[in-house]
């Protein structure tokens, strides 16, 4: 049978050192300290073989300049067991430490800063946990250490004296620490630190922010920051950070925009940071943006200032004083490779999502609405002086101005947006406030290509269901640039304004049709073969029943005679036909439509066909051995015909006899 562990009760507090030495010589045991104060006037080492058992009211009073090297075990309740101005060091065989052991009272009145700090200082040596029992702790600045976990039990609240409105957790160059389950007024200032977790904090009315500078592999999870009194700084600020995760946090203020002017406090800001994920957060009523990726202009190195390869996904951003989510560059393209996906943006004061001076950005599957807001800057999704952007699969509903807008950035070297792909977005009820187009001209468009070049606009749905409009809306407005606009769905036949009359060069420069410009129907009864309700304004189609081309304008459809001009080489109609005529020039391969009745310079509009979709040729130019798909206008039958690989057919599907 093993020998029982020896228990020795210290009967004379003044002989504590002697009892510790004797127990060490005897091989260790439990040293029981009855209630009372035990003075430590010289350095004292507690061997790993010794357990100090503090009975109720027992405490060591360590004199200034003296040290207790604590390497053994501790058995104690939740009350003070260490006092005095001396130090406690060593590697105690303890995993949980209490601020109360070091003098914290948790009564909401006394300053508990020192007790909390001493608990952290000794816990770092063994990778221990500082446990905060239910109480109200008054504390100022707390210096975090590596390998320490701070954990609050339910009802553990950090409250503050008037001299320090927040409890500030600060640290530099530390790693592997955790803070969880605390309440109160809490702020952070962490720099050059790594591998940490801050989670399940319930913070209310804090005056400071949560600042993390040059940190890596940190996780900020499932915290609540409610009704902040911080109206000037970012609420959660990641500056120069790498591989950070901010997930499941709730930042919410009582009043819209937090009752401050725009840009005065942002919900979550990743500045000059990379590989950061901002996911599944709820951010409501901040003064600035809900979420921002930008460059910290305070960082002088251009390489270090870059912000790239970041993600915002699954967030809900509501009622913020500027944009819901922004990717912004102070110097063009320093912010890049940002993915904004699956977020919900509601009633943010300016744009739902804004891309400003950045490149290589994806905006996909977001939901944006703002029925309560009357003043947007340009669009639900606003793209400003940016390039290489994909905007796809977003749902835009009930927004004050445009659905999607591209805008010139006069303050950047590359002012235009370029290489923009806008596909498969549903844009419904833009200009929801029914603003006057006289003062909001191009801001009432589903998609506004105001300052862009080389843009693909395809597969988008434009739908206006708002009743009682005073002013009309446009599906697409093109002011300048070369674009591929095709295959969009426009059930209301809303206007498509390409500004071609004021800028004749646009029609000649576009890469392809802005709508399906020419439709050759092979089947009688096809929706494009006689039913005007299914035809987009600006379309040309061939009616197989009437053997004629039709053009649908924005007000009416008209029968359009086709004139085949075999002699003109000017690149412009040589004869002046009546409005409604089309003229095809065999020598130049150009097709014109006479739209205006006046003799102004804009009376003819060039129709640009993708890849010469219809190839109008003189009879002598058509090969005797046609290939499948050959199409030409037969001057005898006065209608276009095509070769199906075996036979020549008209566009009613009938086999015809032609003699090319």
C-alpha positions in Angstrom: 0.0 0.0 0.0 1.4 3.4 -1.0 2.3 5.8 1.7 -0.3 8.6 2.2 0.6 12.1 1.3 1.9 14.0 4.4 -0.2 17.0 5.5 1.5 19.6 7.6 -0.4 22.6 9.1 1.5 25.8 9.6 0.8 27.0 13.1 3.1 30.0 13.1 2.8 32.3 10.1 6.3 33.6 10.7 7.8 30.1 10.3 6.3 29.5 6.8 9.7 29.5 5.1 11.0 26.9 7.6 8.0 24.6 7.1 8.4 24.8 3.3 12.1 23.9 3.6 11.3 20.9 5.9 8.6 19.6 3.6 10.9 19.7 0.6 13.6 17.7 2.5 11.0 15.1 3.5 9.9 14.6 -0.1 7.0 17.0 -0.4 3.4 17.0 0.7 0.5 19.3 1.4 1.2 22.4 3.4 -2.0 23.6 5.0 -2.3 27.4 5.7 -5.1 28.2 8.2 -6.8 31.7 7.9 -4.4 34.5 8.5 -1.6 36.6 6.9 1.8 34.9 6.2 4.6 37.4 5.7 7.2 36.7 3.0 10.1 39.0 3.8 12.7 37.0 1.8 12.6 35.1 -1.4 10.7 31.9 -1.2 10.6 28.9 -3.5 7.7 26.4 -3.5 9.1 23.1 -4.8 7.0 21.1 -7.4 6.5 18.4 -4.7 4.6 20.8 -2.4 1.0 21.8 -2.5 -0.1 25.0 -0.8 -3.6 24.5 0.7 -5.1 27.9 1.5 -7.9 27.7 4.0 -10.5 30.5 4.1 -8.8 33.9 4.9 -5.2 32.6 4.4 -2.9 34.7 2.2 0.8 35.4 1.6 1.9 39.0 2.1 5.0 39.3 -0.2 7.2 42.3 0.7 8.3 44.7 -2.0 11.5 43.5 -3.7 10.8 39.9 -2.8 9.8 37.0 -5.0 7.8 33.8 -4.5 8.9 31.2 -7.0 5.8 29.1 -7.2 6.4 25.7 -8.8 4.0 23.6 -6.8 0.3 23.2 -6.7 -2.4 25.5 -5.2 -5.6 24.5 -3.5 -7.8 27.6 -2.7 -11.2 29.1 -2.9 -12.1 32.2 -4.8 -10.6 34.8 -2.5 -7.4 36.7 -2.1 -4.4 34.4 -1.3 -1.6 36.7 -2.5 -1.0 40.3 -1.2 1.8 42.8 -1.0 4.0 44.5 -3.5 6.4 41.6 -4.2 6.3 39.3 -7.2 5.1 35.8 -8.0 7.1 33.9 -10.6 7.7 30.3 -11.4 5.7 27.6 -13.2 2.9 26.6 -10.8 1.1 23.3 -11.4 -2.1 25.1 -11.8 -4.3 25.5 -15.0 -6.9 28.0 -13.7 -6.2 31.3 -12.0 -8.6 33.7 -10.5 -8.2 37.5 -10.3 -9.5 37.3 -6.8 -6.4 35.3 -5.7 -4.4 38.5 -6.5 -6.7 41.0 -4.8 -9.5 41.7 -7.3 -12.7 42.3 -5.4 -15.2 42.3 -8.3 -17.5 44.7 -6.4 -17.8 47.3 -9.1 -16.0 49.9 -7.0 -12.4 49.0 -6.2 -9.8 49.0 -9.0 -9.2 45.4 -10.0 -6.6 46.1 -12.7 -3.7 44.9 -10.7 -5.3 41.7 -9.6 -6.3 40.8 -13.2 -2.8 41.7 -14.5 -1.0 39.6 -11.8 -3.2 36.6 -12.7 -2.3 37.0 -16.4 1.4 37.4 -15.5 1.6 34.1 -13.7 -0.8 32.2 -16.0 1.5 32.9 -19.0 4.2 30.7 -17.6 2.1 27.5 -17.8 -0.3 28.3 -20.6 -3.1 28.7 -18.0 -6.6 30.1 -18.0 -7.6 33.2 -16.0 -11.2 32.6 -15.0 -13.5 35.5 -14.1 -16.3 34.4 -11.8 -19.6 36.2 -11.9 -18.8 39.7 -10.7 -18.4 43.4 -11.8 -14.7 44.1 -12.3 -13.4 47.6 -12.6 -10.3 47.6 -14.7 -8.3 50.0 -17.0 -5.5 48.8 -19.3 -4.8 45.1 -19.2 -1.5 43.9 -20.9 -2.1 40.5 -22.6 0.6 37.8 -22.5 1.2 34.8 -24.7 -0.3 31.4 -24.0 -3.0 32.8 -21.7 -6.7 32.2 -22.0 -9.1 34.7 -20.3 -12.6 33.2 -19.8 -15.6 34.7 -18.1 -18.3 32.8 -16.4 -21.8 34.0 -17.0 -22.3 37.5 -15.5 -18.6 38.4 -15.5 -18.7 42.1 -16.4 -15.8 44.5 -17.0 -17.1 47.9 -15.9 -15.1 51.1 -15.7 -14.2 54.0 -13.5 -14.5 57.5 -14.9 -10.8 57.8 -15.4 -10.8 55.0 -18.0 -14.2 54.6 -19.9 -13.2 51.2 -21.4 -11.3 48.2 -20.2 -8.5 48.2 -22.8 -6.8 44.9 -23.7 -3.5 45.6 -25.3 -0.4 43.6 -26.3 2.4 43.5 -28.8 4.4 40.6 -30.2 2.4 38.0 -28.4 0.8 34.8 -29.6 -1.5 31.9 -28.7 -4.0 33.8 -26.4 -7.7 33.6 -26.1 -10.4 35.9 -24.6 -14.0 34.7 -24.3 -17.3 35.2 -22.6 -16.8 38.6 -21.0 -19.2 41.5 -20.9 -19.0 45.2 -20.5 -17.1 48.1 -22.1 -14.1 46.6 -23.8 -11.7 47.8 -26.5 -8.5 46.3 -28.0 -5.2 47.5 -29.2 -3.2 44.5 -30.4 -0.1 44.7 -32.7 2.3 42.3 -34.3 0.6 39.3 -32.7 -0.6 36.0 -34.0 -2.7 32.9 -33.4 -5.3 34.3 -31.1 -9.1 34.0 -30.6 -11.4 36.6 -29.3 -15.0 35.3 -29.0 -18.3 35.6 -27.3 -17.8 39.0 -25.9 -20.9 41.1 -25.1 -19.8 44.7 -25.4 -22.1 47.7 -24.9 -21.4 51.4 -25.1 -17.7 51.1 -25.5 -15.9 54.4 -26.5 -12.8 52.8 -28.1 -12.4 50.5 -31.1 -11.0 47.0 -31.6 -7.7 47.7 -33.4 -5.4 45.0 -34.7 -2.2 46.1 -36.4 0.2 43.8 -38.3 -1.4 40.7 -36.8 -1.7 37.2 -38.3 -3.9 34.2 -37.9 -6.3 35.9 -35.5 -10.0 35.0 -35.2 -12.7 37.4 -34.0 -15.7 35.3 -33.5 -19.4 35.7 -32.5 -19.0 38.9 -30.5 -21.6 41.5 -29.9 -20.7 45.2 -30.0 -23.9 47.1 -29.3 -24.7 50.9 -29.2 -21.1 52.0 -29.4 -20.1 55.5 -28.3 -17.2 55.3 -30.7 -18.3 57.7 -33.5 -14.9 58.6 -35.0 -12.9 55.3 -35.4 -13.5 52.0 -37.0 -15.3 49.6 -34.8 -13.2 46.5 -35.8 -10.0 47.6 -37.5 -7.6 45.2 -39.2 -4.6 47.2 -40.4 -1.7 45.5 -42.2 -3.0 42.1 -41.1 -2.8 38.7 -42.7 -5.0 35.6 -42.5 -7.5 37.1 -40.2 -11.1 35.9 -39.7 -13.9 38.1 -38.5 -17.0 35.9 -38.4 -20.4 35.8 -36.7 -20.0 39.2 -35.0 -23.0 41.5 -34.4 -22.4 45.2 -34.5 -25.5 47.2 -34.0 -26.5 50.7 -32.9 -29.9 52.0 -32.0 -30.3 54.7 -34.5 -29.9 54.9 -38.3 -26.3 55.8 -39.3 -25.5 55.9 -35.5 -26.6 59.6 -35.6 -23.3 60.7 -37.1 -22.1 62.0 -40.4 -21.0 59.5 -43.0 -17.5 57.9 -42.8 -17.1 58.6 -39.1 -17.2 55.0 -38.0 -17.0 51.8 -40.1 -18.3 48.4 -38.9 -15.3 46.2 -40.0 -12.4 47.7 -41.9 -9.6 45.6 -43.4 -7.0 48.1 -44.4 -3.7 47.2 -46.2 -4.5 43.6 -45.3 -4.5 40.3 -47.2 -6.1 36.9 -47.0 -8.7 38.2 -44.5 -12.2 36.8 -44.4 -15.1 38.9 -43.2 -18.0 36.4 -43.0 -21.5 36.0 -41.6 -21.5 39.2 -39.6 -24.5 41.4 -38.9 -23.6 45.1 -39.1 -26.3 47.7 -38.6 -26.5 51.5 -38.2 -22.8 52.4 -38.3 -21.9 56.0 -39.3 -19.6 54.9 -42.2 -19.5 51.7 -44.3 -20.6 48.4 -43.0 -17.5 46.7 -44.3 -14.5 48.3 -46.1 -11.4 46.9 -47.8 -8.9 49.8 -48.4 -5.3 50.9 -48.2 -3.9 52.6 -45.1 -2.2 55.7 -46.4 -0.3 56.0 -43.1 1.8 53.1 -44.4 4.6 54.6 -46.4 5.8 51.5 -48.3 3.8 51.0 -51.5 4.2 47.3 -51.2 3.1 47.1 -47.6 0.2 49.4 -48.3 -1.5 47.0 -50.7 -4.8 45.4 -49.8 -5.6 42.2 -51.7 -7.0 38.7 -51.7 -9.8 39.3 -49.2 -13.3 38.0 -48.9 -16.6 39.4 -47.7 -19.2 36.6 -47.6 -22.6 36.0 -46.0 -22.8 39.3 -44.2 -25.9 41.3 -43.4 -25.3 45.1 -43.6 -28.2 47.4 -42.8 -28.7 51.1 -42.4 -25.0 52.2 -42.5 -24.1 55.8 -43.2 -22.1 55.2 -46.4 -21.9 52.0 -48.5 -22.9 48.6 -47.3 -19.6 47.1 -48.5 -16.8 48.9 -50.2 -13.5 48.0 -51.9 -11.5 51.3 -52.1 -8.0 52.3 -53.2 -6.4 55.6 -52.1 -4.0 55.1 -55.1 -5.6 53.3 -58.0 -5.4 49.5 -58.0 -3.6 49.2 -54.7 -6.7 47.3 -53.6 -7.3 44.2 -55.7 -8.5 40.6 -55.8 -11.5 41.2 -53.6 -14.5 38.8 -53.6 -17.8 40.1 -52.3 -20.3 37.2 -52.3 -23.6 36.3 -50.9 -24.2 39.4 -48.8 -27.4 41.1 -47.9 -27.3 45.0 -48.1 -30.4 46.9 -47.0 -30.9 50.7 -46.7 -27.3 51.8 -46.7 -27.1 55.5 -47.3 -25.1 55.6 -50.5 -24.5 52.4 -52.5 -25.2 48.8 -51.5 -21.8 47.8 -52.8 -19.1 50.1 -54.2 -15.9 49.2 -56.1 -13.6 52.3 -56.2 -10.3 52.4 -58.0 -9.7 48.7 -57.7 -9.1 45.8 -60.0 -9.7 42.0 -60.2 -12.9 42.0 -58.1 -15.8 39.7 -58.0 -19.3 40.8 -56.9 -21.7 37.9 -57.0 -24.9 36.6 -55.6 -25.6 39.6 -53.3 -29.0 40.9 -52.4 -29.3 44.7 -52.4 -32.4 46.8 -51.6 -33.0 50.3 -50.1 -36.6 51.3 -50.2 -36.2 53.7 -47.2 -33.3 55.6 -48.7 -33.8 58.7 -50.9 -30.2 59.6 -51.7 -27.7 57.3 -53.4 -24.5 58.4 -55.1 -24.9 56.4 -58.3 -26.1 52.9 -58.0 -26.9 49.8 -55.9 -23.6 48.5 -57.2 -21.3 51.4 -58.2 -18.1 50.7 -60.1 -15.8 53.7 -60.1 -12.5 53.9 -62.2 -12.0 50.2 -61.8 -11.1 47.3 -64.1 -11.3 43.6 -64.5 -14.5 43.4 -62.5 -17.2 40.6 -62.6 -20.7 41.4 -61.3 -22.9 38.4 -61.6 -26.0 36.9 -60.2 -27.0 39.7 -57.9 -30.5 40.6 -56.9 -31.2 44.3 -56.9 -34.7 45.5 -55.7 -36.3 48.8 -54.8 -33.2 51.1 -54.9 -33.3 54.9 -55.3 -31.2 55.3 -58.4 -29.4 52.9 -60.8 -29.1 49.2 -60.4 -25.5 49.0 -61.6 -23.4 52.0 -62.7 -19.9 52.4 -64.1 -18.4 55.8 -63.5 -15.4 57.9 -64.6 -12.8 58.6 -61.9 -11.3 61.9 -62.8 -8.9 61.8 -59.9 -7.2 58.6 -61.1 -4.7 58.0 -63.9 -7.0 55.4 -65.5 -10.2 57.3 -65.4 -12.5 54.8 -67.2 -13.8 51.5 -65.9 -12.7 48.7 -68.3 -13.0 45.0 -68.7 -16.3 44.8 -66.8 -18.6 41.7 -67.0 -22.2 42.3 -65.9 -24.1 39.0 -66.3 -27.2 37.3 -64.9 -28.2 40.1 -62.5 -31.9 40.7 -61.6 -32.5 44.4 -61.5 -36.0 45.4 -60.3 -37.6 48.7 -59.5 -34.6 51.1 -59.7 -35.4 54.8 -59.3 -37.7 53.5 -56.6 -38.3 57.0 -55.3 -39.4 58.1 -58.8 -36.9 61.0 -59.0 -37.1 63.5 -61.8 -34.8 62.4 -64.8 -34.1 66.1 -65.4 -32.0 66.2 -62.3 -31.1 62.5 -62.2 -30.6 61.7 -65.9 -28.4 58.6 -66.0 -29.1 57.6 -62.4 -32.4 56.1 -63.3 -31.1 53.2 -65.4 -31.0 49.5 -64.7 -27.5 49.5 -65.9 -25.7 52.8 -66.6 -22.5 52.6 -68.6 -21.5 56.1 -67.9 -17.8 55.8 -67.9 -16.7 52.4 -69.1 -15.0 50.6 -72.0 -15.0 46.9 -73.1 -18.0 45.8 -71.1 -20.1 42.7 -71.4 -23.7 43.1 -70.5 -25.5 39.8 -71.0 -28.3 37.7 -69.5 -29.6 40.4 -67.1 -33.3 40.8 -66.2 -34.7 44.3 -66.1 -38.1 44.4 -64.5 -40.2 47.4 -63.4 -43.2 46.6 -61.2 -43.5 49.8 -59.3 -47.0 51.3 -59.7 -47.9 54.9 -60.2 -44.6 56.2 -61.7 -44.5 59.8 -62.7 -41.2 59.5 -64.5 -40.1 56.6 -66.7 -37.0 54.5 -66.3 -34.5 53.0 -68.7 -33.1 49.5 -68.9 -29.6 50.5 -70.1 -27.9 53.7 -70.8 -24.6 53.9 -72.8 -22.8 57.2 -72.8 -19.5 56.0 -74.3 -17.2 53.0 -74.9 -17.1 49.7 -76.7 -19.4 47.1 -75.3 -21.0 43.7 -76.0 -24.7 44.0 -74.9 -26.7 41.0 -75.8 -29.3 38.5 -74.6 -30.8 40.6 -71.8 -34.4 40.1 -70.8 -36.6 43.3 -70.8 -40.3 42.3 -70.4 -41.5 45.9 -70.0 -39.7 46.9 -73.2 -38.0 49.7 -71.2 -35.9 52.2 -73.1 -32.3 51.4 -74.1 -30.5 54.7 -74.5 -27.2 54.4 -76.4 -26.8 58.2 -77.0 -26.1 57.4 -80.6 -27.7 60.6 -81.9 -25.3 62.7 -79.9 -22.3 60.5 -80.4 -22.3 58.9 -83.8 -18.9 57.3 -83.2 -20.5 54.9 -80.6 -22.5 52.9 -83.1 -19.4 52.3 -85.3 -17.2 51.4 -82.4 -19.4 48.9 -80.5 -18.1 45.4 -80.5 -21.5 43.8 -81.1 -25.2 44.5 -80.9 -26.5 46.3 -77.9 -29.7 44.1 -78.3 -30.3 41.2 -80.7 -30.4 43.6 -83.6 -31.3 41.3 -86.4 -33.6 38.4 -86.1 -34.3 36.1 -89.0 -37.2 33.8 -88.1 -37.5 30.4 -89.8 -40.9 29.5 -88.4 -44.2 31.1 -89.1 -45.8 32.2 -85.9 -42.5 32.6 -84.1 -42.6 35.3 -81.4 -40.2 37.4 -83.5 -42.3 36.7 -86.6 -45.3 39.0 -86.2 -45.9 39.5 -82.5 -44.7 43.0 -81.6 -45.2 42.4 -77.8 -42.2 40.1 -77.7 -39.9 42.4 -79.6 -37.3 44.6 -77.9 -37.1 48.2 -79.0 -34.3 48.7 -81.4 -34.7 45.2 -83.0 -34.8 44.4 -86.7 -36.6 41.2 -87.8 -37.8 39.5 -90.9 -41.5 38.7 -91.2 -41.8 35.5 -93.2 -45.5 36.1 -93.9 -45.1 39.6 -95.2 -41.7 38.9 -96.9 -40.4 42.2 -95.3 -38.0 43.5 -92.8 -39.4 45.3 -89.8 -37.8 47.7 -87.3 -39.3 48.4 -83.9 -38.5 51.8 -82.5 -39.1 53.0 -79.0 -42.6 54.2 -79.9 -43.8 52.1 -82.8 -43.0 49.4 -85.3 -42.7 50.1 -89.0 -42.3 48.3 -92.3 -38.8 48.9 -93.4 -37.9 48.7 -97.1 -34.4 47.5 -97.7 -32.4 49.3 -100.4 -29.4 47.5 -101.9 -26.8 50.0 -102.9 -24.3 48.4 -105.3 -22.3 51.5 -106.2 -21.7 53.6 -103.1 -18.1 53.6 -101.6 -18.4 56.6 -99.3 -19.4 54.6 -96.2 -22.4 56.8 -96.0 -25.8 56.7 -97.9 -25.4 58.3 -101.3 -29.1 58.8 -101.8 -31.5 60.3 -99.4 -34.4 58.0 -98.8 -37.5 58.6 -96.7 -37.5 57.9 -92.9 -37.9 54.2 -92.2 -35.7 52.9 -95.0 -32.7 50.7 -94.6 -29.8 50.9 -97.0 -27.1 48.2 -97.4 -23.9 49.1 -99.2 -22.4 46.2 -101.0 -19.0 48.0 -101.5 -18.5 48.9 -97.8 -20.5 46.2 -96.1 -22.4 48.7 -94.0 -26.1 48.9 -93.1 -27.8 52.2 -92.4 -31.3 53.1 -91.0 -32.9 56.4 -91.8 -34.6 57.4 -88.6 -35.0 61.2 -88.5 -37.3 63.1 -90.7 -35.2 66.2 -90.6 -32.0 66.8 -92.6 -29.8 66.9 -89.5 -26.5 65.1 -89.5 -27.9 62.4 -87.2 -30.7 61.3 -89.6 -28.9 58.0 -90.5 -27.9 55.4 -87.9 -25.5 52.6 -88.7 -26.7 49.1 -87.8 -23.7 47.0 -86.6 -24.2 43.3 -87.1 -22.2 40.8 -85.2 -19.9 38.7 -87.5 -21.9 39.8 -90.5 -24.8 37.7 -89.3 -26.6 38.4 -92.5 -24.4 38.4 -95.6 -26.0 40.5 -98.3 -24.3 40.0 -101.6 -24.7 40.7 -105.3 -25.9 37.7 -107.3 -22.5 37.5 -109.0 -20.7 37.3 -105.7 -22.5 34.2 -104.4 -20.6 31.0 -104.9 -22.1 28.3 -107.1 -21.1 25.8 -104.3 -22.7 27.3 -101.2 -21.9 26.0 -97.7 -24.4 25.6 -94.9 -25.4 28.9 -93.4 -24.8 31.0 -96.5 -27.4 33.8 -96.5 -27.9 36.4 -99.2 -30.6 38.8 -100.4 -32.1 37.5 -103.6 -32.9 40.6 -105.8 -35.4 38.7 -107.9 -37.5 37.3 -105.1 -36.7 40.5 -103.1 -36.1 38.6 -99.9 -33.2 37.0 -98.0 -32.6 33.3 -98.4 -30.3 30.8 -96.7 -28.6 27.5 -97.6 -29.4 24.6 -95.1 -26.7 22.4 -96.5 -28.9 20.8 -99.2 -31.5 23.4 -100.3 -32.0 27.1 -100.5 -34.9 28.2 -98.2 -36.6 31.4 -97.4 -37.1 32.4 -93.7 -40.5 30.8 -93.7 -38.7 27.4 -94.2 -39.9 26.9 -97.7 -37.5 25.5 -100.3 -37.0 28.1 -103.0 -35.5 28.1 -106.4 -32.8 30.7 -106.7 -30.1 31.2 -109.3 -27.1 32.9 -107.5 
